């Protein structure tokens, strides 16, 4: 097999049309044709440079998923050469200083000691207050005082169980809108079957996919969705789209946030008008449910969406 050094592997990063090679247990595998590694990233979380042997221990699949890809070589390391020792600098000779008067002129020894004790107490209190502040999440000021209102799509453009991906309330926070074909919790539209949820998993922040009833995720062909749902291929978290993204399985500790939608009957437009609790993963303390804080946290971390997806 061809021998690769770490330096040689840098050109096989899977970006801009280049091949993607990964190292697994000392062997080199070609994942260029894997749809789960776009631009050298696996599910938007794992990269080729990390220890994939450890990462796969918490994945919903085993090592066989790696071994089915072409084996193209093995990793060899260049012998380590210790860097040259730094030059020895001449010691700096410190000139003796004149003694410093520690007691202010005209101040008695007794009053000086009182002043010193008071100053020491003030420093101690300040240190305690600083420690408390460091251990407490202090939010910065919000970017806006209200949720943006934008049009996501029009009901005439929707097909049952075909997801629409859109960003809201920030340009870097993706969501999934879908017409389920069955009435859903907080659904909108004539049949109350249109819902939208943040597509950022509440477990570790991966981006999950929508799976229709009877469908299978790309990472687990043996799994069949019992109802319209979200499935995260990073670690197997599952969300029930019919019942407010309730967690069906996997390690997710809570449902993903629901996008508050508004259906305009006169035009057929579907607007995004806010986010329901909890906070979007990575925005503020996880699981925050206070509506005021949710708005404050969710509107930080990127530009706020201002453009509609369709014409109003």
Secondary structure as the mmCIF struct_conf table of DSSP 4:
data_model
#
loop_
_struct_conf.conf_type_id
_struct_conf.id
_struct_conf.beg_label_comp_id
_struct_conf.beg_label_asym_id
_struct_conf.beg_label_seq_id
_struct_conf.end_label_comp_id
_struct_conf.end_label_asym_id
_struct_conf.end_label_seq_id
STRN STRN1 UNK A 2 UNK A 4
HELX_RH_AL_P HELX_RH_AL_P1 UNK A 6 UNK A 9
TURN_TY1_P TURN_TY1_P1 UNK A 10 UNK A 11
STRN STRN2 UNK A 13 UNK A 13
TURN_TY1_P TURN_TY1_P2 UNK A 16 UNK A 17
STRN STRN3 UNK A 20 UNK A 20
STRN STRN4 UNK A 21 UNK A 24
TURN_TY1_P TURN_TY1_P3 UNK A 25 UNK A 26
STRN STRN5 UNK A 27 UNK A 30
TURN_TY1_P TURN_TY1_P4 UNK A 32 UNK A 33
TURN_TY1_P TURN_TY1_P5 UNK A 35 UNK A 36
BEND BEND1 UNK A 37 UNK A 37
HELX_RH_3T_P HELX_RH_3T_P1 UNK A 38 UNK A 40
STRN STRN6 UNK A 41 UNK A 42
TURN_TY1_P TURN_TY1_P6 UNK A 43 UNK A 45
STRN STRN7 UNK A 46 UNK A 47
TURN_TY1_P TURN_TY1_P7 UNK A 48 UNK A 49
BEND BEND2 UNK A 50 UNK A 50
HELX_RH_AL_P HELX_RH_AL_P2 UNK A 52 UNK A 55
HELX_RH_3T_P HELX_RH_3T_P2 UNK A 56 UNK A 58
BEND BEND3 UNK A 59 UNK A 61
TURN_TY1_P TURN_TY1_P8 UNK A 63 UNK A 63
HELX_RH_AL_P HELX_RH_AL_P3 UNK A 64 UNK A 67
TURN_TY1_P TURN_TY1_P9 UNK A 68 UNK A 68
BEND BEND4 UNK A 69 UNK A 69
STRN STRN8 UNK A 70 UNK A 75
HELX_LH_PP_P HELX_LH_PP_P1 UNK A 78 UNK A 80
HELX_LH_PP_P HELX_LH_PP_P2 UNK A 82 UNK A 101
BEND BEND5 UNK A 103 UNK A 103
TURN_TY1_P TURN_TY1_P10 UNK A 105 UNK A 106
HELX_RH_AL_P HELX_RH_AL_P4 UNK A 109 UNK A 134
TURN_TY1_P TURN_TY1_P11 UNK A 135 UNK A 135
BEND BEND6 UNK A 136 UNK A 136
HELX_LH_PP_P HELX_LH_PP_P3 UNK A 139 UNK A 142
BEND BEND7 UNK A 143 UNK A 143
BEND BEND8 UNK A 145 UNK A 146
STRN STRN9 UNK A 150 UNK A 154
HELX_RH_3T_P HELX_RH_3T_P3 UNK A 155 UNK A 157
TURN_TY1_P TURN_TY1_P12 UNK A 160 UNK A 161
STRN STRN10 UNK A 164 UNK A 167
BEND BEND9 UNK A 169 UNK A 169
STRN STRN11 UNK A 170 UNK A 170
TURN_TY1_P TURN_TY1_P13 UNK A 171 UNK A 172
STRN STRN12 UNK A 174 UNK A 179
BEND BEND10 UNK A 181 UNK A 182
TURN_TY1_P TURN_TY1_P14 UNK A 185 UNK A 186
STRN STRN13 UNK A 188 UNK A 188
TURN_TY1_P TURN_TY1_P15 UNK A 189 UNK A 192
STRN STRN14 UNK A 194 UNK A 198
STRN STRN15 UNK A 200 UNK A 200
TURN_TY1_P TURN_TY1_P16 UNK A 202 UNK A 204
STRN STRN16 UNK A 207 UNK A 207
STRN STRN17 UNK A 209 UNK A 211
TURN_TY1_P TURN_TY1_P17 UNK A 213 UNK A 214
STRN STRN18 UNK A 217 UNK A 217
TURN_TY1_P TURN_TY1_P18 UNK A 218 UNK A 219
STRN STRN19 UNK A 220 UNK A 220
TURN_TY1_P TURN_TY1_P19 UNK A 221 UNK A 222
BEND BEND11 UNK A 226 UNK A 228
STRN STRN20 UNK A 229 UNK A 231
TURN_TY1_P TURN_TY1_P20 UNK A 233 UNK A 235
STRN STRN21 UNK A 238 UNK A 240
TURN_TY1_P TURN_TY1_P21 UNK A 241 UNK A 245
STRN STRN22 UNK A 246 UNK A 249
BEND BEND12 UNK A 250 UNK A 251
BEND BEND13 UNK A 254 UNK A 254
HELX_LH_PP_P HELX_LH_PP_P4 UNK A 255 UNK A 257
STRN STRN23 UNK A 258 UNK A 258
STRN STRN24 UNK A 259 UNK A 263
TURN_TY1_P TURN_TY1_P22 UNK A 265 UNK A 267
STRN STRN25 UNK A 269 UNK A 275
BEND BEND14 UNK A 277 UNK A 278
HELX_LH_PP_P HELX_LH_PP_P5 UNK A 279 UNK A 280
TURN_TY1_P TURN_TY1_P23 UNK A 281 UNK A 282
BEND BEND15 UNK A 283 UNK A 285
TURN_TY1_P TURN_TY1_P24 UNK A 286 UNK A 287
HELX_RH_AL_P HELX_RH_AL_P5 UNK A 291 UNK A 298
TURN_TY1_P TURN_TY1_P25 UNK A 299 UNK A 299
BEND BEND16 UNK A 301 UNK A 302
HELX_LH_PP_P HELX_LH_PP_P6 UNK A 303 UNK A 303
STRN STRN26 UNK A 304 UNK A 304
HELX_LH_PP_P HELX_LH_PP_P7 UNK A 305 UNK A 305
BEND BEND17 UNK A 307 UNK A 307
BEND BEND18 UNK A 309 UNK A 310
#
